[in-house]
Amino acid sequence: MRHLRNQGCEPLREGGSQSVYVNRAAGKASAIPRHREINDFLAHKICKDLQVLLVP
């Protein structure tokens, strides 16, 4: 989530088990599960959905 905020994304709303982040510049939104760790495959998918740089 820190990476998304650094790339210009912001939280749109909070749900019970996930948060929805939005990239207003690209007009994209993505749901992000609230876990301590997110696997690499899911992290890349979220970045691709929001059209931000991939996690290094």
C-alpha positions, 0 to 999 in steps of 0.5 A, spaced: 500 500 500 505 504 501 508 503 494 501 505 491 501 511 495 508 513 493 505 512 485 499 517 486 494 512 488 489 513 494 484 509 498 477 510 495 474 506 501 475 500 506 471 494 506 471 488 511 476 484 508 479 489 503 481 496 501 479 499 494 485 504 491 484 508 485 489 511 480 485 518 478 490 520 473 489 513 469 481 512 471 483 505 474 481 502 481 483 495 484 481 492 490 487 490 495 486 484 500 488 486 507 493 481 509 500 482 512 503 480 506 501 480 499 504 475 494 508 477 488 503 475 483 498 479 486 502 485 487 504 485 480 497 484 478 494 490 482 500 494 479 498 493 472 490 494 474 492 501 477 497 502 471 503 504 476 510 502 476 511 495 478 514 493 485 521 493 485 
